[in-house]
């Protein structure tokens, strides 16, 4: 079974930046999957941030994704990234990447139940 691995989380001061990575194992081909980033803060529901399709189309689902957070991918590295800038305390959460095989090019859902493969998450804490 395909398993994802997130990395890049940590403690950062308000206004700082982080780049999260989501890596697929070698047996999976990134250009077969739609990949999304989600986050879940303590006591809150899991929130979708953005999705990138197998063809590279980006759908920013949250208001944060349309400004300070940007999803990208590198097919050669089998990795998807989430660049987070101007971080705020309310960005503190566990960040997850999720994957689903995409049967057509621009398929990129915005809800958790559509994805069947998840990583274990990486924690981001924004605090001074």
N, C-alpha and C positions, 0 to 999 in steps of 0.2 A: 504494500500500500504506500502510495506517495505520501511523504511527510515533508512539511515545510519547516524552515528554521529561521526565526527572526533574530536580529542582533542590532546593536547600536544604541540601545536605551541607556539611561543613566540619570544622574542628577545634573541639572543645568539651571543657571540663574535666569530670572525673567529677562526677556530680550535676547536670550541666547539662541543657538541653533543646534539641531541634531539631524543626523541622517540615519534613518533606519534602513536595514537591509532584510530582504526576504529571499532565501535561497532555496531553489528546488534541487533535489538530488539529481545526479547525472541521468538516471533512468527516465526522468520526466523532461519533456521539451516545452519550454516556456511558450513557444508560439502555438501550442495546442490549447492553452489555458487562458481564461479570464482570471485576473488576480485583483483582489481588493484589499485595502487596508481598513481595519476597524479599530475602534478603541473602546475601552470600558473603564470608566472611572468608578471609584468605590461607591457602592450604593446606587449606581445608575445602570440603565440598560446599555447594551452594546450598541455603538453608533457607527454607521458606515461613514468613512471619510471620502474615499475615492476608489474608482475602479479603472483598470487599464485592460483593454481587450487584447485578444491574440494578435490583432493587426496594429495595436499601438494606440487605438482611440482611447482618449482619456475622458472619463465622466466624473467630474467632481460633485459628489452628492451632498456634502455639507458646506455650510457657509465658510467654515474655516478652510476647507480645501480650495475654495475659490480665491483665497488670498494668501495665507501664510504657509499652507501645506501643499506640496506638489508631489505627485506620483510619477515615476518613470521606470523604465526597465532597460535591461541590457540582455538581449537574447543570447549573445555569445557567452555571457557569464551565468546564464540561467538565474538571473536575479532581478528582483523588483525593489525599488527604493521609495522611501518617503522622506523628502527633504522638508524639514520643519524649521521655519524662521520666526523670529520675533515671538518666541514662546512665552506663554502666560501661565500663571498658576492653574487656570482652568483646563489647560492642556494635559495636566497630570493624569495619567491613566496607564493601563496595560494596553499595549498596541499589538494587534494580531494581524497577520496576513492570512488570506484564505484563497483557495483556488477551486475552479470548476472547469471541466472540459467544455470548451466552446464549440458548438456545432456550426456556428456561422460567425463570420469575421468580427462583427461589432458587438456581439453579445457581451453584456457587461452589467449584471444585475446589481441592484442596490440594497439587497436585504440578505440577512445572514443565512436564512434557510435555503437560499439558492446555492450555497457553497458547501461542498462535501469534504473538503480537505483543509485543515487548519494547522497553524503552528501553535506553539505553547505560549507565545506572547513574550514581549519584552517591555519592561516597566520604564516609564518616563516620569520623572519627578521634576517639576519646575518650582524652585523655591530659592529664596535668598538666605 
